[in-house]
Amino acid sequence: MPRPHYMRHWHEGKSRSAGIALGAATVLGTGTATAPDPKDLLPTLVMQTLIIPESKTTEGMLIQAVTIPWKEILKIITNDPNAIYQIDPWKWEEIIAGSYQASGHFDEVVLTPRSRDHGRDVIATKHGFCSIRCIESVKRYTPGRVVKADDVRALGFAMLADPKVNKGIVSTTWEFAPELEDDPNIKSLLPHRLELINRDKLIERFKTWDKADRTGRE
């Protein structure tokens, strides 16, 4: 006798759940299943869609929301910052742009095109009281590679060239060159017009904004 329609779906759903559970665990000789190391899931997560686009603008792609894989990646890198270096630079820009959207502080977040972005990888705008428009230059650098003064000046010039921009940010997954902040053209803009975010500060920003996102959903 064929199974009723609702029973068939129940069994199929149960089978899929069992398959996912077995696929996400390592079965030991005792039959005990252990959860995989989250870092082992990172390559798969990075291949997923991380941000949901709303529309295209003259400046780039307007972001509507972040996805569950983006949130899982954020958990991994806040627990182990070295996991950052498994993520390619283009995906890293999506993660940074997503962090602006998830923070809840901004009304519009735009991810700029990969070329001819004038040094701006992310544009974040807050309307209303104390309105602000930020541009960020994202550097997904490996350990030992520092951001040089010319890179920071380039973002500073892009900020000053656009009268609608209030603040410029340069973020890096490593560090800035020694004594960079002593450069007169850079020092005069720090910290209210120009902000430098190294890896440690970046991780703290993620933690703060992730907490704000979770609080907003509670």
Wavefront OBJ file of the C-alpha trace (Angstrom):
o trace
v 0.000 0.000 0.000
v 1.472 3.404 -0.892
v 2.243 5.670 2.014
v -0.015 8.700 2.582
v 1.275 11.951 1.120
v 2.123 13.504 4.479
v 3.918 10.333 5.663
v 6.044 10.278 2.501
v 7.239 13.820 3.105
v 7.888 13.042 6.765
v 10.109 10.086 5.883
v 11.927 12.049 3.176
v 12.542 14.925 5.555
v 13.748 12.523 8.223
v 16.149 10.887 5.748
v 17.550 14.264 4.654
v 18.061 15.308 8.273
v 19.848 12.071 9.035
v 22.074 12.513 5.993
v 23.008 16.049 7.010
v 23.741 14.916 10.557
v 26.020 12.125 9.354
v 27.688 14.376 6.815
v 28.422 17.008 9.453
v 29.881 14.557 11.960
v 32.702 12.058 12.249
v 31.548 8.682 13.506
v 34.051 7.118 15.863
v 34.531 3.423 16.543
v 32.221 3.684 19.537
v 29.414 4.985 17.369
v 29.634 8.417 18.961
v 29.299 11.334 16.540
v 31.366 14.487 17.070
v 30.688 17.898 15.562
v 33.179 19.012 12.893
v 35.653 21.786 13.522
v 33.909 24.982 12.289
v 37.098 25.972 10.442
v 36.729 22.867 8.261
v 33.413 24.277 7.027
v 34.907 27.631 6.024
v 35.789 26.771 2.384
v 32.200 25.614 1.804
v 30.696 28.639 3.539
v 32.811 31.076 1.513
v 31.468 29.574 -1.716
v 27.905 30.449 -0.696
v 26.047 33.716 -1.301
v 27.100 36.033 1.533
v 25.109 39.174 0.820
v 21.675 39.732 -0.705
v 21.640 42.552 -3.283
v 18.771 44.992 -3.466
v 19.568 46.910 -6.644
v 22.373 48.382 -8.707
v 23.283 52.048 -8.372
v 25.713 54.276 -10.239
v 28.244 53.543 -7.477
v 27.804 49.781 -7.190
v 25.534 47.173 -5.625
v 23.155 48.230 -2.858
v 23.041 45.565 -0.144
v 19.717 44.498 1.321
v 20.842 41.934 3.915
v 23.457 39.354 4.887
v 22.934 35.600 4.713
v 23.339 32.789 7.249
v 26.715 31.712 5.745
v 27.999 35.299 6.279
v 27.032 35.076 9.948
v 28.677 31.670 10.330
v 31.894 32.984 8.761
v 31.861 35.904 11.163
v 31.678 33.495 14.103
v 34.643 31.530 12.775
v 36.928 34.514 12.209
v 36.087 36.188 15.523
v 37.106 32.966 17.277
v 40.153 32.407 15.067
v 41.351 35.514 13.160
v 43.849 33.417 11.188
v 40.899 31.932 9.315
v 40.717 35.257 7.464
v 43.589 34.180 5.231
v 41.525 31.330 3.769
v 39.159 33.896 2.253
v 39.971 35.501 -1.095
v 40.111 39.329 -1.331
v 36.877 39.682 -3.318
v 34.863 37.657 -0.826
v 36.524 39.598 1.974
v 35.119 42.829 0.535
v 31.654 41.244 0.669
v 32.192 40.324 4.318
v 33.256 43.881 5.186
v 30.296 45.371 3.307
v 27.991 42.921 5.038
v 29.277 44.021 8.441
v 28.052 47.560 7.766
v 24.610 46.281 6.819
v 24.384 43.901 9.784
v 25.426 46.598 12.250
v 22.118 48.408 11.805
v 23.881 51.790 11.922
v 23.494 52.617 8.230
v 20.563 53.151 5.884
v 22.445 52.342 2.683
v 25.482 50.143 2.106
v 27.022 49.857 -1.350
v 29.667 47.386 -2.506
v 31.548 49.041 -5.353
v 32.675 47.276 -8.570
v 35.996 45.454 -8.610
v 37.531 47.963 -11.013
v 37.416 51.750 -11.321
v 36.156 52.126 -7.757
v 38.443 55.119 -7.094
v 39.852 53.382 -4.020
v 36.408 52.951 -2.450
v 35.398 49.345 -1.822
v 32.436 50.066 0.462
v 30.227 53.154 0.782
v 27.985 53.366 3.859
v 25.443 56.144 4.407
v 23.352 57.114 7.413
v 20.481 59.554 6.838
v 18.668 61.812 9.284
v 20.099 63.218 12.505
v 23.909 63.240 12.525
v 23.947 61.912 8.960
v 27.234 60.511 7.728
v 28.692 59.002 4.581
v 31.750 56.742 4.931
v 34.003 55.184 2.338
v 36.261 52.250 3.156
v 39.280 50.839 1.392
v 39.542 47.125 2.190
v 42.970 45.446 2.286
v 42.937 41.658 2.666
v 46.666 41.387 3.338
v 48.552 38.347 4.606
v 50.846 38.467 7.674
v 53.976 40.481 6.984
v 52.443 42.675 4.289
v 51.769 46.143 5.661
v 49.613 48.961 4.326
v 51.858 51.790 3.159
v 51.386 55.540 3.435
v 50.591 55.887 -0.286
v 47.607 53.552 0.099
v 46.241 55.618 2.974
v 46.857 58.921 1.170
v 44.971 57.586 -1.865
v 41.887 56.946 0.244
v 42.303 60.330 1.930
v 42.386 62.061 -1.453
v 39.277 60.150 -2.585
v 37.492 61.295 0.572
v 38.493 64.951 0.174
v 37.564 64.901 -3.523
v 33.955 63.937 -2.746
v 32.147 66.711 -0.822
v 29.441 64.246 0.252
v 31.909 62.039 2.146
v 32.453 62.736 5.851
v 34.880 59.974 6.711
v 37.367 57.581 5.149
v 38.432 54.245 6.608
v 41.300 51.981 5.621
v 41.060 48.474 7.038
v 43.628 45.713 6.813
v 43.845 42.113 7.901
v 47.384 42.729 9.094
v 49.113 46.004 10.061
v 50.070 49.488 8.861
v 53.632 50.536 8.101
v 55.611 51.815 11.103
v 55.394 55.568 11.712
v 52.690 55.889 9.047
v 50.530 57.903 11.414
v 53.319 60.471 11.750
v 52.974 61.459 8.096
v 51.695 65.092 8.185
v 49.170 64.504 5.393
v 47.710 61.578 7.312
v 48.084 62.764 10.892
v 46.040 65.908 10.261
v 43.010 63.781 9.291
v 43.159 61.273 12.169
v 40.881 60.121 13.733
v 37.715 62.080 12.872
v 38.101 62.330 9.083
v 40.307 59.280 8.552
v 40.450 56.054 10.550
v 42.966 53.214 10.338
v 41.731 49.749 11.310
v 44.272 46.927 11.721
v 43.371 43.262 12.188
v 42.834 43.451 15.953
v 40.547 46.485 15.648
v 38.722 44.821 12.768
v 37.932 41.765 14.874
v 36.681 43.990 17.702
v 34.467 45.838 15.223
v 33.018 42.540 14.037
v 32.281 41.466 17.602
v 30.585 44.768 18.428
v 28.487 44.852 15.263
v 27.597 41.165 15.514
v 26.358 41.779 19.049
v 24.263 44.710 17.794
v 22.791 42.498 15.069
v 21.886 39.742 17.533
v 20.393 42.250 19.974
v 18.262 43.729 17.220
v 16.849 40.277 16.402
v 15.953 39.408 19.990
l 1 2 3 4 5 6 7 8 9 10 11 12 13 14 15 16 17 18 19 20 21 22 23 24 25 26 27 28 29 30 31 32 33 34 35 36 37 38 39 40 41 42 43 44 45 46 47 48 49 50 51 52 53 54 55 56 57 58 59 60 61 62 63 64 65 66 67 68 69 70 71 72 73 74 75 76 77 78 79 80 81 82 83 84 85 86 87 88 89 90 91 92 93 94 95 96 97 98 99 100 101 102 103 104 105 106 107 108 109 110 111 112 113 114 115 116 117 118 119 120 121 122 123 124 125 126 127 128 129 130 131 132 133 134 135 136 137 138 139 140 141 142 143 144 145 146 147 148 149 150 151 152 153 154 155 156 157 158 159 160 161 162 163 164 165 166 167 168 169 170 171 172 173 174 175 176 177 178 179 180 181 182 183 184 185 186 187 188 189 190 191 192 193 194 195 196 197 198 199 200 201 202 203 204 205 206 207 208 209 210 211 212 213 214 215 216 217 218
